[in-house]
């Protein structure tokens, strides 16, 4: 029996694609292994979003391709640069672009004749890789927001919602298999249903998921600010024990001129009012965002105003990155490109600011009891996930002292005893 491994890079949406690819394999003929050193065939599912992720993908390919194993490369990097990759790295058995996924098995059978002869990615055969209790639920593909810095529409195409019943049926199947937590995602989850014609939207979808009683927790990722309706906020407020009061809202910047240049809808005052509304309506609301520094035309005044805005809002979790000049995007040719040294200095300043904010916010959780799931062990302690932290390694961790035997997926209540810059610590109630 041949052994197959996968290295999946980039976002959780890419990870779901990788799970679908592995699900196509005939498991009577292929064994999936976690250690790629043990594999005969290695899939590398690449990311091509920004320069840093492209470099990671290329480095990973070179690390693996000279081991003598059969290497198949898929994902976003191939979608953008397939022909160049074929010329530069002929040692790879196949480069498979996202546009070729509908005939994936046909292509794979050319690499190994024991693979199925035809067919493409099908959610029905997905092989979940996130453990026995938590899974991602992808509700669409592509993006229509067309931010001037972003290559996602070039890679993934226009936004297309998955049919409502397909999503519900997949969620029911996952629940029947013992998955207690679903993380709902897409490039823009709040846009769900805009291209459908039966009134489906993200609120209707969440209501349908809440009817699946076996699901303990449902969490949304990637919300676009001006698509967050009062109806959505109210639904989360009314169901916060199961529909996590966790608002992942990438804003990218606070200053009106920069937001306009980015082709981001809304302005600073809109964002300020949105975050106030969420905190007023939703008890224990967790606010997470993403910030970009060094966008073309960002002045020192813009950056200082951004810092003031972040100090005002006090996000619970904040990720930041420097602007990456990407071919094919509108901002590639914008004037007033910012020096790399200035970008890096601003990024460092921003993260130092957020460290202080995060520490202050985390102190407020001391004494709070949180309900959630045991997700593993680290350094002789349990790792715990509550409404406070998402499963994509962006947020901090919650450590729980081991006072009795538990296993991943066990639902417990924890009292928070201590708080650090990014992490929390507590004990079992």
Protein Blocks (a to p, Z undefined) as FASTA:
>chain_A
ZZdddddehjfklmmmmmmmmmmpcfklbccdfblklpmbdcddddfkbmmlmmmmmmmm
mmmmmnopacddedjklmmmmmmmmmmmmmbmbacdfklmmmmmmmmmmmpmkbcfbdcd
dfklpccfebjkbccddfbecjfklpakbcklmmnopaddddfklmmmmmmmmmmnopab
dcdddfblmlgoklpcnhpafklmmmmmmmmmklmbdcdehiafklmcfklmmmmmmmmm
mmccbdcddehiabfklmmmnopgcdfklmmmmmmmmmmmmghiacdddddehiahiafk
lmmmmmmmmmmnopabdcdddddddehiaklmpghiacfklmmmmmmmmmmmmmmmmmmm
mmmmgopacddddfbdeehiacdddfkbcceomaccdddddfbdcdehiacddddfbdcf
kbccdddZZ
